[in-house]
Amino acid sequence: MRMKMKNIVLSICALLVFPLLVGPAVATGPWSYLRQLPDNDSGVRLDLASSLSIDTNKQRYYLVDARGGQLVSFDKNGKFLSAFNAGGELKTPVSLTRTTSGILWVADRYDNKLLYIDPRQQKVQRFDLKYPDGKQILPAKIDLDAENRLFVLDQRRGAILQLDDNLNVMHSYQGTAAFKGFVDFKIKGETLWALDGLSSSVYRFAIGSAALEAVQLSGLKFPVSLEIDSAGQFYVLDRHAGIVVVFGPNGEKRFDFLGKGKRNGQLWFAKELIFDWEEKLCVVDEGNNRVDILTR
């Protein structure tokens, strides 16, 4: 009898605990979990998902696997397409951007070089980036605007640098006296938005000009990435809290969603936010080694 009662108690405990481990995907507010990259059934192996690039025209996702030294592509439905390591030239890629003609620019942390990759010609070139004073630039993130102008976030100084066709610095974007260093940026049309993580503020620049404004945010522990939706709302990824916090254009907090954990729709030391061509929100999660895609 005692053994039977013990089994009943254990069964009840299992029923209570099991949903916590494998329950439905977490989503609050207007967002819900859609899928992940790579899918658990795809057979694709990643060593460290670190960054995501979106091809709006072809509707593809390009995922950077930093530790695996490869770029992995998926179609619009999340189906695996191919893996590419540029003939072994990719060592520790951390950021990727793609021109309209198919040229790839990759920031590689292994030797802090900027790689120019022409997949059709199977051509790879490595470049050192330097300031006019000769000091080295450590590329942490790279991106292109609509005119294929190249922008680089320098990890050492926290400045965002606009480069010319010869990869020389033609403009440097930095903050005001309270500036601590940018950790992420996004380009929307002729506007560059930059996140200063330590001061929890967002700067808005007209490309080629000084800062137009800085918006102060509050209630963040460790902000690491920024996105801006079509309504002008700021989406900020808080790495330590494991949440995405949404602010209005003037910095007023509106809501937050997700949470820390291992299940689908939860974050474990996530690194990057980016919208795709349908404004689905993609969250690159290093700790869970995947990209969660959320939809409204």
Backbone as CSV, one residue per row, in Angstrom:
resi,resn,N_x,N_y,N_z,CA_x,CA_y,CA_z,C_x,C_y,C_z
1,MET,0.837,-1.196,0.000,0.000,0.000,0.000,0.874,1.250,0.000
2,ARG,1.908,1.229,0.860,2.809,2.375,0.943,3.510,2.600,-0.401
3,MET,3.937,1.482,-1.066,4.598,1.588,-2.358,3.642,2.136,-3.407
4,LYS,2.377,1.731,-3.347,1.382,2.204,-4.302,1.174,3.704,-4.149
5,MET,1.044,4.178,-2.890,0.873,5.610,-2.637,2.079,6.391,-3.124
6,LYS,3.283,5.833,-2.938,4.508,6.497,-3.387,4.509,6.656,-4.903
7,ASN,4.051,5.611,-5.614,4.001,5.670,-7.077,3.004,6.720,-7.545
8,ILE,1.897,6.828,-6.826,0.878,7.822,-7.188,1.442,9.237,-7.022
9,VAL,2.131,9.463,-5.883,2.727,10.775,-5.635,3.752,11.117,-6.707
10,LEU,4.596,10.137,-7.065,5.606,10.374,-8.107,4.967,10.688,-9.445
11,SER,3.856,10.014,-9.749,3.163,10.262,-11.012,2.604,11.670,-11.053
12,ILE,2.033,12.122,-9.920,1.487,13.485,-9.857,2.593,14.510,-10.024
13,CYS,3.735,14.285,-9.372,4.870,15.199,-9.490,5.358,15.275,-10.923
14,ALA,5.399,14.114,-11.587,5.855,14.093,-12.978,4.918,14.898,-13.863
15,LEU,3.612,14.781,-13.614,2.645,15.540,-14.414,2.794,17.035,-14.215
16,LEU,3.167,17.422,-13.004,3.343,18.845,-12.718,4.625,19.385,-13.322
17,VAL,5.694,18.590,-13.291,6.997,19.045,-13.760,7.119,18.968,-15.266
18,PHE,6.520,17.947,-15.870,6.706,17.703,-17.306,6.335,18.906,-18.173
19,PRO,5.199,19.607,-17.944,4.881,20.782,-18.755,5.933,21.879,-18.648
20,LEU,6.608,21.961,-17.499,7.642,22.981,-17.355,8.820,22.700,-18.261
21,LEU,9.038,21.430,-18.561,10.200,21.054,-19.366,9.891,21.056,-20.851
22,VAL,8.708,20.601,-21.230,8.408,20.437,-22.651,7.081,21.093,-23.023
23,GLY,6.649,22.081,-22.272,5.379,22.725,-22.514,5.388,23.547,-23.786
24,PRO,4.295,24.256,-24.067,4.188,25.034,-25.292,5.212,26.147,-25.334
25,ALA,5.530,26.589,-26.545,6.501,27.662,-26.714,6.015,28.929,-26.024
26,VAL,6.948,29.664,-25.455,6.613,30.871,-24.715,6.453,32.053,-25.656
27,ALA,5.429,32.836,-25.474,5.263,34.093,-26.219,4.248,34.929,-25.465
28,THR,4.528,36.194,-25.303,3.603,37.093,-24.639,3.413,38.320,-25.495
29,GLY,2.374,39.095,-25.185,2.089,40.261,-25.997,1.625,39.823,-27.375
30,PRO,1.893,40.624,-28.406,1.385,40.321,-29.750,2.227,39.326,-30.529
31,TRP,3.296,38.800,-29.955,4.207,37.924,-30.683,4.016,36.470,-30.296
32,SER,4.194,35.571,-31.285,4.121,34.138,-31.022,5.252,33.431,-31.756
33,TYR,5.665,32.308,-31.215,6.756,31.522,-31.790,6.293,30.864,-33.086
34,LEU,7.138,30.944,-34.140,6.798,30.349,-35.430,7.663,29.131,-35.731
35,ARG,8.983,29.316,-35.747,9.899,28.214,-36.051,11.292,28.576,-35.578
36,GLN,12.219,27.640,-35.737,13.603,27.915,-35.403,14.512,27.489,-36.547
37,LEU,15.695,28.093,-36.593,16.735,27.726,-37.549,17.963,27.276,-36.756
38,PRO,18.518,26.108,-37.083,17.910,25.081,-37.937,16.835,24.322,-37.186
39,ASP,15.937,23.698,-37.920,14.911,22.874,-37.312,15.549,21.640,-36.678
40,ASN,14.944,21.151,-35.622,15.495,19.992,-34.924,15.607,18.761,-35.817
41,ASP,14.760,18.684,-36.841,14.746,17.515,-37.717,15.571,17.712,-38.982
42,SER,16.257,18.844,-39.118,16.970,19.141,-40.362,18.278,18.381,-40.503
43,GLY,18.854,17.947,-39.379,20.139,17.277,-39.427,21.316,18.226,-39.545
44,VAL,21.049,19.532,-39.520,22.111,20.536,-39.633,22.769,20.713,-38.270
45,ARG,24.089,20.701,-38.246,24.831,20.851,-36.997,25.536,22.204,-36.972
46,LEU,25.292,22.966,-35.908,25.971,24.242,-35.691,26.860,24.134,-34.458
47,ASP,27.963,24.867,-34.473,28.811,24.936,-33.288,28.523,26.176,-32.459
48,LEU,28.205,27.299,-33.124,27.858,28.520,-32.391,27.151,29.498,-33.331
49,ALA,25.829,29.560,-33.225,25.050,30.525,-34.002,25.320,31.922,-33.460
50,SER,25.870,32.812,-34.296,26.299,34.106,-33.769,25.701,35.318,-34.472
51,SER,25.221,35.170,-35.707,24.700,36.333,-36.424,23.833,35.857,-37.577
52,LEU,22.931,36.739,-38.026,22.013,36.396,-39.106,21.958,37.539,-40.106
53,SER,21.972,37.191,-41.385,21.804,38.167,-42.456,20.577,37.781,-43.268
54,ILE,19.815,38.776,-43.709,18.569,38.544,-44.430,18.721,38.978,-45.881
55,ASP,18.359,38.092,-46.804,18.294,38.438,-48.219,16.834,38.690,-48.559
56,THR,16.470,39.966,-48.596,15.069,40.328,-48.810,14.589,39.946,-50.201
57,ASN,15.433,40.108,-51.209,15.023,39.823,-52.583,14.769,38.338,-52.811
58,LYS,15.684,37.498,-52.353,15.540,36.054,-52.537,14.778,35.390,-51.398
59,GLN,14.476,36.161,-50.363,13.783,35.648,-49.185,14.516,34.437,-48.606
60,ARG,15.759,34.722,-48.188,16.598,33.698,-47.589,17.231,34.205,-46.307
61,TYR,17.579,33.242,-45.454,18.278,33.529,-44.219,19.707,32.992,-44.341
62,TYR,20.688,33.803,-43.931,22.085,33.376,-43.912,22.591,33.445,-42.475
63,LEU,22.834,32.289,-41.903,23.226,32.196,-40.501,24.733,32.003,-40.393
64,VAL,25.368,32.798,-39.532,26.814,32.709,-39.304,27.073,31.760,-38.139
65,ASP,27.841,30.719,-38.412,28.275,29.768,-37.392,29.726,30.100,-37.057
66,ALA,29.933,30.844,-35.960,31.264,31.375,-35.650,32.262,30.275,-35.337
67,ARG,31.889,29.365,-34.467,32.829,28.334,-34.053,33.015,27.264,-35.139
68,GLY,31.983,27.049,-35.932,32.076,26.072,-37.006,32.728,26.612,-38.261
69,GLY,32.961,27.929,-38.336,33.613,28.527,-39.485,32.837,28.364,-40.775
70,GLN,31.516,28.598,-40.717,30.707,28.400,-41.911,29.516,29.361,-41.934
71,LEU,28.966,29.517,-43.144,27.741,30.266,-43.365,26.691,29.263,-43.829
72,VAL,25.523,29.277,-43.196,24.492,28.285,-43.478,23.246,29.016,-43.961
73,SER,22.706,28.592,-45.108,21.555,29.284,-45.690,20.289,28.443,-45.589
74,PHE,19.148,29.168,-45.457,17.832,28.547,-45.351,16.862,29.313,-46.238
75,ASP,15.838,28.618,-46.756,14.840,29.307,-47.563,13.804,29.988,-46.676
76,LYS,12.786,30.560,-47.293,11.805,31.353,-46.540,10.996,30.535,-45.546
77,ASN,10.954,29.207,-45.760,10.223,28.328,-44.858,11.133,27.666,-43.828
78,GLY,12.406,28.069,-43.818,13.341,27.517,-42.861,14.006,26.229,-43.313
79,LYS,13.810,25.849,-44.578,14.441,24.630,-45.098,15.916,24.883,-45.373
80,PHE,16.759,23.964,-44.921,18.198,24.079,-45.134,18.528,24.021,-46.621
81,LEU,19.392,24.969,-47.071,19.807,25.008,-48.464,21.249,24.556,-48.649
82,SER,22.184,25.212,-47.939,23.591,24.852,-48.122,24.433,25.404,-46.973
83,ALA,25.647,24.862,-46.861,26.652,25.360,-45.924,27.891,25.723,-46.734
84,PHE,28.553,26.811,-46.340,29.638,27.367,-47.152,30.747,27.831,-46.230
85,ASN,31.997,27.416,-46.518,33.119,27.862,-45.683,34.219,28.538,-46.491
86,ALA,33.897,28.930,-47.737,34.834,29.671,-48.590,36.170,28.956,-48.735
87,GLY,36.104,27.652,-48.961,37.339,26.895,-49.145,38.218,26.850,-47.911
88,GLY,37.601,26.951,-46.745,38.357,26.934,-45.496,38.872,28.288,-45.059
89,GLU,38.517,29.355,-45.786,38.990,30.699,-45.446,38.275,31.275,-44.232
90,LEU,37.074,30.789,-43.954,36.346,31.277,-42.795,36.864,30.585,-41.543
91,LYS,37.359,31.352,-40.614,37.917,30.808,-39.368,36.940,31.009,-38.208
92,THR,36.705,32.276,-37.857,35.738,32.597,-36.808,34.871,33.757,-37.291
93,PRO,33.994,33.503,-38.258,33.144,34.583,-38.771,32.152,35.046,-37.709
94,VAL,31.951,36.367,-37.626,31.033,36.893,-36.617,29.934,37.760,-37.211
95,SER,30.105,38.209,-38.452,29.077,39.038,-39.065,29.179,38.919,-40.580
96,LEU,28.027,39.027,-41.234,27.953,38.837,-42.676,26.994,39.854,-43.277
97,THR,27.343,40.362,-44.455,26.410,41.146,-45.237,26.626,40.814,-46.700
98,ARG,25.615,41.020,-47.513,25.630,40.582,-48.906,25.191,41.714,-49.811
99,THR,25.965,41.979,-50.869,25.608,43.023,-51.818,24.493,42.532,-52.735
100,THR,23.898,43.460,-53.470,22.831,43.087,-54.398,23.342,42.210,-55.535
101,SER,24.649,42.247,-55.803,25.224,41.420,-56.870,25.724,40.067,-56.366
102,GLY,25.585,39.795,-55.072,25.959,38.491,-54.537,27.325,38.427,-53.887
103,ILE,28.026,39.554,-53.804,29.319,39.581,-53.108,29.079,39.524,-51.605
104,LEU,29.893,38.740,-50.909,29.783,38.616,-49.458,30.910,39.389,-48.783
105,TRP,30.555,40.132,-47.733,31.539,40.721,-46.831,31.377,40.024,-45.497
106,VAL,32.482,39.573,-44.926,32.440,38.837,-43.664,33.479,39.409,-42.709
107,ALA,33.074,39.677,-41.477,34.019,40.047,-40.419,34.457,38.775,-39.728
108,ASP,35.789,38.554,-39.660,36.335,37.336,-39.077,37.158,37.687,-37.843
109,ARG,36.725,37.173,-36.691,37.388,37.491,-35.424,38.737,36.791,-35.284
110,TYR,38.975,35.744,-36.060,40.208,34.973,-35.958,41.441,35.868,-36.102
111,ASP,41.436,36.732,-37.102,42.558,37.654,-37.310,42.097,39.095,-37.462
112,ASN,40.808,39.351,-37.097,40.224,40.694,-37.168,40.342,41.298,-38.567
113,LYS,40.081,40.456,-39.558,40.113,40.887,-40.945,38.689,41.051,-41.477
114,LEU,38.605,41.806,-42.553,37.374,41.894,-43.325,37.576,41.085,-44.596
115,LEU,36.683,40.121,-44.839,36.821,39.245,-46.001,35.877,39.666,-47.110
116,TYR,36.425,39.734,-48.311,35.648,39.951,-49.533,35.552,38.599,-50.225
117,ILE,34.322,38.112,-50.440,34.131,36.784,-51.017,33.229,36.887,-52.243
118,ASP,33.752,36.421,-53.371,32.973,36.331,-54.607,32.705,34.850,-54.855
119,PRO,31.529,34.346,-54.483,31.261,32.900,-54.608,31.323,32.411,-56.051
120,ARG,30.921,33.233,-57.000,30.909,32.786,-58.402,32.329,32.619,-58.933
121,GLN,33.191,33.558,-58.604,34.574,33.494,-59.063,35.461,32.694,-58.118
122,GLN,34.875,32.245,-57.002,35.628,31.526,-55.970,36.872,32.321,-55.561
123,LYS,36.619,33.593,-55.293,37.700,34.520,-54.962,37.509,35.030,-53.539
124,VAL,38.574,34.980,-52.749,38.530,35.461,-51.366,39.712,36.397,-51.133
125,GLN,39.437,37.578,-50.596,40.492,38.517,-50.226,40.287,38.937,-48.775
126,ARG,41.407,39.099,-48.050,41.367,39.507,-46.647,41.975,40.896,-46.530
127,PHE,41.295,41.751,-45.770,41.732,43.132,-45.646,41.884,43.524,-44.183
128,ASP,42.951,44.278,-43.899,43.089,44.971,-42.625,42.375,46.307,-42.745
129,LEU,41.609,46.652,-41.726,40.957,47.955,-41.699,41.682,48.840,-40.696
130,LYS,41.972,50.072,-41.119,42.702,50.977,-40.245,42.125,52.391,-40.308
131,TYR,42.295,53.093,-39.194,41.946,54.506,-39.146,43.012,55.308,-39.894
132,PRO,42.711,56.556,-40.205,43.735,57.386,-40.856,45.029,57.507,-40.056
133,ASP,44.940,57.356,-38.714,46.162,57.432,-37.893,46.921,56.106,-37.849
134,GLY,46.430,55.099,-38.573,47.120,53.819,-38.656,46.685,52.791,-37.634
135,LYS,45.842,53.174,-36.676,45.397,52.217,-35.663,44.371,51.249,-36.249
136,GLN,44.447,50.001,-35.781,43.628,48.949,-36.353,42.173,49.054,-35.922
137,ILE,41.297,48.685,-36.838,39.867,48.595,-36.587,39.535,47.130,-36.350
138,LEU,38.784,46.849,-35.304,38.358,45.485,-35.007,36.884,45.340,-35.397
139,PRO,36.603,44.791,-36.581,35.210,44.717,-37.038,34.387,43.722,-36.238
140,ALA,33.336,44.227,-35.575,32.457,43.367,-34.782,31.157,43.092,-35.525
141,LYS,30.683,44.077,-36.264,29.477,43.917,-37.071,29.631,44.728,-38.330
142,ILE,29.090,44.211,-39.443,29.144,44.925,-40.709,27.761,44.915,-41.340
143,ASP,27.499,45.934,-42.176,26.222,45.993,-42.886,26.379,46.905,-44.091
144,LEU,25.443,46.797,-45.014,25.404,47.626,-46.207,24.085,48.393,-46.231
145,ASP,24.132,49.611,-46.787,22.882,50.317,-47.000,22.353,49.980,-48.396
146,ALA,21.282,50.627,-48.812,20.648,50.319,-50.096,21.556,50.620,-51.286
147,GLU,22.567,51.467,-51.091,23.498,51.802,-52.165,24.785,50.991,-52.071
148,ASN,24.763,49.928,-51.278,25.922,49.043,-51.084,27.107,49.755,-50.445
149,ARG,26.851,50.817,-49.679,27.906,51.458,-48.896,28.130,50.631,-47.635
150,LEU,29.392,50.404,-47.310,29.763,49.490,-46.239,29.933,50.233,-44.912
151,PHE,29.331,49.663,-43.853,29.413,50.220,-42.505,29.967,49.143,-41.578
152,VAL,30.860,49.565,-40.679,31.535,48.628,-39.778,31.468,49.158,-38.351
153,LEU,31.117,48.289,-37.413,31.183,48.630,-35.992,32.544,48.216,-35.461
154,ASP,33.315,49.194,-34.983,34.641,48.925,-34.427,34.497,48.529,-32.967
155,GLN,34.850,47.295,-32.667,34.695,46.788,-31.299,35.594,47.530,-30.319
156,ARG,36.734,48.017,-30.766,37.686,48.664,-29.865,37.192,50.036,-29.405
157,ARG,36.751,50.868,-30.318,36.323,52.232,-29.969,34.814,52.373,-29.811
158,GLY,34.062,51.384,-30.275,32.614,51.473,-30.187,32.007,52.433,-31.175
159,ALA,32.760,52.818,-32.200,32.270,53.735,-33.225,31.776,52.941,-34.430
160,ILE,30.840,53.528,-35.170,30.380,52.948,-36.428,31.049,53.724,-37.558
161,LEU,31.685,53.017,-38.468,32.505,53.630,-39.496,31.905,53.379,-40.875
162,GLN,31.782,54.427,-41.639,31.354,54.301,-43.026,32.601,54.290,-43.903
163,LEU,32.740,53.245,-44.740,33.936,53.085,-45.547,33.678,53.458,-46.997
164,ASP,34.727,53.933,-47.666,34.609,54.213,-49.093,34.949,52.963,-49.899
165,ASP,35.024,53.100,-51.214,35.269,51.936,-52.078,36.656,51.335,-51.873
166,ASN,37.575,52.103,-51.286,38.919,51.607,-51.004,39.071,51.136,-49.562
167,LEU,37.931,51.030,-48.857,37.883,50.582,-47.462,38.579,51.548,-46.511
168,ASN,38.611,52.815,-46.891,39.104,53.865,-46.007,37.930,54.480,-45.259
169,VAL,38.185,54.956,-44.044,37.125,55.569,-43.241,36.770,56.928,-43.818
170,MET,35.514,57.073,-44.227,35.062,58.362,-44.753,34.154,59.097,-43.775
171,HIS,33.625,58.362,-42.789,32.792,59.016,-41.767,32.745,58.127,-40.534
172,SER,32.790,58.757,-39.357,32.712,58.046,-38.092,31.497,58.534,-37.313
173,TYR,30.698,57.590,-36.840,29.495,57.920,-36.074,29.743,57.586,-34.613
174,GLN,29.679,58.612,-33.768,29.862,58.435,-32.337,28.821,59.271,-31.591
175,GLY,28.713,59.004,-30.289,27.698,59.680,-29.510,28.180,60.968,-28.882
176,THR,27.404,61.465,-27.926,27.689,62.705,-27.231,28.669,62.450,-26.090
177,ALA,28.755,63.391,-25.177,29.710,63.276,-24.067,29.431,62.056,-23.194
178,ALA,28.182,61.622,-23.124,27.815,60.467,-22.307,27.994,59.144,-23.057
179,PHE,28.503,59.218,-24.251,28.659,58.049,-25.115,29.608,57.018,-24.497
180,LYS,29.179,55.745,-24.450,29.983,54.659,-23.876,30.508,53.693,-24.932
181,GLY,29.944,53.739,-26.124,30.342,52.809,-27.178,29.147,52.051,-27.720
182,PHE,29.020,52.011,-29.036,27.900,51.306,-29.646,28.137,49.802,-29.628
183,VAL,27.038,49.054,-29.483,27.108,47.595,-29.494,26.334,47.008,-30.674
184,ASP,25.505,47.814,-31.319,24.739,47.332,-32.464,24.235,48.536,-33.251
185,PHE,23.897,48.296,-34.525,23.306,49.352,-35.338,22.433,48.739,-36.427
186,LYS,21.488,49.528,-36.921,20.635,49.136,-38.029,20.513,50.319,-38.984
187,ILE,20.441,50.027,-40.278,20.281,51.056,-41.298,18.886,50.915,-41.888
188,LYS,18.131,52.002,-41.836,16.783,52.051,-42.388,16.710,53.239,-43.342
189,GLY,16.756,52.968,-44.641,16.763,54.050,-45.615,18.011,54.896,-45.476
190,GLU,17.837,56.187,-45.256,18.963,57.107,-45.081,19.239,57.403,-43.616
191,THR,18.718,56.555,-42.744,18.898,56.750,-41.304,19.678,55.590,-40.709
192,LEU,20.627,55.916,-39.860,21.401,54.915,-39.119,21.001,55.009,-37.651
193,TRP,20.551,53.890,-37.102,20.181,53.806,-35.699,21.256,53.009,-34.969
194,ALA,21.692,53.495,-33.817,22.786,52.843,-33.093,22.434,52.723,-31.609
195,LEU,22.774,51.573,-31.033,22.498,51.296,-29.627,23.767,51.422,-28.803
196,ASP,23.738,52.317,-27.821,24.798,52.429,-26.819,24.347,51.578,-25.632
197,GLY,24.959,50.401,-25.487,24.485,49.450,-24.490,24.701,49.892,-23.055
198,LEU,25.855,50.448,-22.751,26.169,50.803,-21.367,25.328,51.962,-20.855
199,SER,24.972,52.882,-21.734,24.133,54.006,-21.297,22.663,53.792,-21.628
200,SER,22.323,52.632,-22.230,20.938,52.302,-22.590,20.279,53.432,-23.372
201,SER,20.897,53.823,-24.453,20.342,54.887,-25.284,20.466,54.533,-26.757
202,VAL,19.546,55.089,-27.549,19.520,54.870,-28.989,19.774,56.196,-29.692
203,TYR,20.749,56.203,-30.598,21.083,57.395,-31.374,20.525,57.266,-32.787
204,ARG,20.093,58.398,-33.319,19.626,58.442,-34.707,20.527,59.386,-35.500
205,PHE,21.096,58.872,-36.591,21.960,59.656,-37.461,21.352,59.707,-38.867
206,ALA,21.463,60.843,-39.503,21.284,60.887,-40.950,22.620,60.465,-41.541
207,ILE,22.598,59.551,-42.496,23.847,59.020,-43.025,24.712,60.147,-43.559
208,GLY,25.950,60.186,-43.067,26.891,61.231,-43.457,26.855,62.457,-42.576
209,SER,26.006,62.433,-41.515,25.847,63.613,-40.667,26.035,63.255,-39.196
210,ALA,26.044,64.289,-38.365,26.134,64.097,-36.918,24.797,63.580,-36.383
211,ALA,24.804,63.184,-35.119,23.597,62.626,-34.508,22.469,63.646,-34.493
212,LEU,21.275,63.188,-34.842,20.099,64.052,-34.795,19.475,64.055,-33.411
213,GLU,19.514,62.897,-32.753,18.920,62.808,-31.427,19.405,61.549,-30.732
214,ALA,19.243,61.539,-29.423,19.510,60.350,-28.624,18.296,60.122,-27.733
215,VAL,17.785,58.900,-27.722,16.613,58.547,-26.933,17.065,57.658,-25.776
216,GLN,16.740,58.073,-24.561,17.128,57.323,-23.371,16.099,56.236,-23.075
217,LEU,16.599,55.023,-22.793,15.747,53.904,-22.438,15.969,53.555,-20.970
218,SER,15.050,52.836,-20.372,15.184,52.505,-18.948,14.768,51.066,-18.698
219,GLY,15.216,50.532,-17.550,14.790,49.208,-17.114,15.511,48.059,-17.785
220,LEU,16.655,48.327,-18.398,17.399,47.273,-19.091,18.601,46.838,-18.261
221,LYS,18.915,45.543,-18.301,20.082,45.026,-17.576,21.334,45.029,-18.439
222,PHE,21.233,44.433,-19.633,22.408,44.303,-20.484,21.967,44.290,-21.950
223,PRO,21.599,45.456,-22.489,21.126,45.520,-23.878,22.260,45.296,-24.877
224,VAL,22.009,44.424,-25.871,23.067,44.077,-26.816,22.662,44.244,-28.278
225,SER,21.368,44.347,-28.563,20.965,44.450,-29.963,19.686,45.264,-30.096
226,LEU,19.525,45.865,-31.287,18.454,46.820,-31.541,17.780,46.495,-32.864
227,GLU,16.464,46.672,-32.913,15.718,46.697,-34.169,14.657,47.781,-34.089
228,ILE,14.203,48.232,-35.252,13.181,49.269,-35.345,12.114,48.785,-36.296
229,ASP,10.860,48.762,-35.853,9.800,48.276,-36.737,9.237,49.416,-37.577
230,SER,8.279,49.084,-38.429,7.727,50.064,-39.371,6.939,51.164,-38.672
231,ALA,6.561,50.946,-37.395,5.853,51.970,-36.631,6.808,52.856,-35.841
232,GLY,8.116,52.620,-35.972,9.100,53.428,-35.264,9.361,52.981,-33.840
233,GLN,8.901,51.797,-33.461,9.156,51.280,-32.124,10.544,50.656,-32.062
234,PHE,11.189,50.789,-30.897,12.497,50.182,-30.668,12.316,48.804,-30.014
235,TYR,12.950,47.816,-30.592,13.018,46.475,-30.012,14.440,46.283,-29.511
236,VAL,14.599,46.038,-28.220,15.919,45.929,-27.621,16.055,44.564,-26.963
237,LEU,17.125,43.879,-27.301,17.402,42.565,-26.724,18.217,42.730,-25.448
238,ASP,17.668,42.253,-24.337,18.367,42.270,-23.057,18.941,40.876,-22.834
239,ARG,20.246,40.741,-23.011,20.900,39.430,-23.005,20.802,38.732,-21.654
240,HIS,21.038,39.456,-20.577,21.052,38.836,-19.261,19.646,38.491,-18.772
241,ALA,18.667,39.329,-19.080,17.294,39.057,-18.650,16.615,38.033,-19.548
242,GLY,17.115,37.848,-20.771,16.515,36.899,-21.698,15.196,37.364,-22.267
243,ILE,15.045,38.677,-22.440,13.785,39.220,-22.938,14.047,40.229,-24.061
244,VAL,12.993,40.495,-24.824,12.992,41.592,-25.786,12.054,42.659,-25.232
245,VAL,12.559,43.891,-25.135,11.776,44.992,-24.579,11.434,45.959,-25.707
246,VAL,10.165,46.361,-25.772,9.695,47.246,-26.831,9.432,48.634,-26.250
247,PHE,10.020,49.646,-26.903,9.866,51.038,-26.483,9.241,51.850,-27.613
248,GLY,8.501,52.876,-27.230,7.965,53.802,-28.206,9.051,54.711,-28.754
249,PRO,8.749,55.499,-29.786,9.741,56.366,-30.408,10.387,57.373,-29.463
250,ASN,9.706,57.702,-28.359,10.254,58.638,-27.383,10.911,57.947,-26.188
251,GLY,11.010,56.620,-26.249,11.683,55.879,-25.188,10.776,55.324,-24.110
252,GLU,9.455,55.502,-24.245,8.546,54.974,-23.234,8.384,53.461,-23.416
253,LYS,8.510,52.710,-22.320,8.391,51.262,-22.399,6.947,50.862,-22.661
254,ARG,6.753,49.943,-23.593,5.421,49.484,-23.934,5.151,48.065,-23.441
255,PHE,6.046,47.136,-23.698,5.882,45.778,-23.178,7.189,45.019,-23.409
256,ASP,7.286,43.844,-22.799,8.403,42.949,-23.084,7.857,41.549,-23.276
257,PHE,8.668,40.685,-23.866,8.220,39.328,-24.120,9.412,38.387,-24.181
258,LEU,9.106,37.083,-24.292,10.057,35.979,-24.172,10.501,35.861,-22.715
259,GLY,11.594,35.189,-22.469,12.060,34.948,-21.111,13.234,34.003,-21.162
260,LYS,13.908,33.841,-20.046,15.122,33.044,-20.015,14.791,31.563,-19.879
261,GLY,15.417,30.747,-20.732,15.185,29.319,-20.673,15.682,28.613,-21.913
262,LYS,15.386,27.336,-22.003,15.893,26.489,-23.085,14.819,26.095,-24.091
263,ARG,13.561,26.282,-23.734,12.484,25.844,-24.621,12.354,26.772,-25.817
264,ASN,11.589,26.316,-26.825,11.306,27.162,-27.974,10.625,28.448,-27.516
265,GLY,11.107,29.574,-28.027,10.529,30.841,-27.613,11.113,31.376,-26.326
266,GLN,12.134,30.710,-25.782,12.871,31.232,-24.639,14.319,31.478,-25.060
267,LEU,14.999,32.344,-24.327,16.343,32.761,-24.714,17.365,32.384,-23.654
268,TRP,18.550,32.025,-24.135,19.646,31.682,-23.232,20.900,32.379,-23.754
269,PHE,21.094,33.618,-23.320,22.209,34.458,-23.767,22.143,34.714,-25.275
270,ALA,21.033,35.325,-25.675,20.834,35.698,-27.075,21.717,36.893,-27.443
271,LYS,21.954,37.066,-28.737,22.927,38.057,-29.184,22.375,39.111,-30.130
272,GLU,21.389,38.758,-30.963,21.038,39.673,-32.055,19.558,39.594,-32.408
273,LEU,19.014,40.759,-32.788,17.661,40.868,-33.322,17.729,41.355,-34.755
274,ILE,16.844,40.819,-35.610,16.747,41.331,-36.966,15.378,40.962,-37.530
275,PHE,14.746,41.906,-38.239,13.487,41.632,-38.926,13.768,41.058,-40.307
276,ASP,12.897,40.126,-40.752,13.036,39.630,-42.121,12.127,40.438,-43.051
277,TRP,11.935,39.966,-44.267,11.202,40.694,-45.306,9.720,40.857,-44.977
278,GLU,9.178,40.045,-44.081,7.777,40.166,-43.661,7.661,40.753,-42.262
279,GLU,8.742,41.318,-41.764,8.843,41.861,-40.417,8.543,40.820,-39.354
280,LYS,8.908,39.574,-39.649,8.970,38.569,-38.587,10.263,38.831,-37.824
281,LEU,10.212,38.652,-36.523,11.358,38.965,-35.685,12.230,37.728,-35.500
282,CYS,13.500,37.842,-35.873,14.455,36.737,-35.742,15.400,37.056,-34.592
283,VAL,15.565,36.103,-33.686,16.416,36.281,-32.514,17.533,35.244,-32.554
284,VAL,18.766,35.716,-32.701,19.920,34.818,-32.716,20.317,34.533,-31.273
285,ASP,20.250,33.251,-30.905,20.458,32.844,-29.514,21.710,31.977,-29.435
286,GLU,22.804,32.552,-28.929,24.063,31.802,-28.822,23.958,30.656,-27.828
287,GLY,23.325,30.915,-26.691,23.245,29.896,-25.653,22.472,28.661,-26.084
288,ASN,21.368,28.883,-26.808,20.577,27.766,-27.320,21.015,27.332,-28.716
289,ASN,21.985,28.046,-29.287,22.578,27.684,-30.575,21.537,27.554,-31.695
290,ARG,20.727,28.610,-31.828,19.666,28.579,-32.831,19.173,30.008,-33.091
291,VAL,18.280,30.105,-34.058,17.568,31.360,-34.315,16.085,31.080,-34.109
292,ASP,15.444,31.821,-33.222,13.999,31.728,-33.052,13.345,32.770,-33.943
293,ILE,12.309,32.356,-34.696,11.577,33.274,-35.562,10.182,33.441,-34.979
294,LEU,9.811,34.701,-34.744,8.527,35.035,-34.130,7.676,35.821,-35.112
295,THR,6.362,35.654,-34.991,5.455,36.359,-35.863,4.351,37.009,-35.046
296,ARG,3.708,38.017,-35.620,2.614,38.683,-34.935,1.292,38.002,-35.289
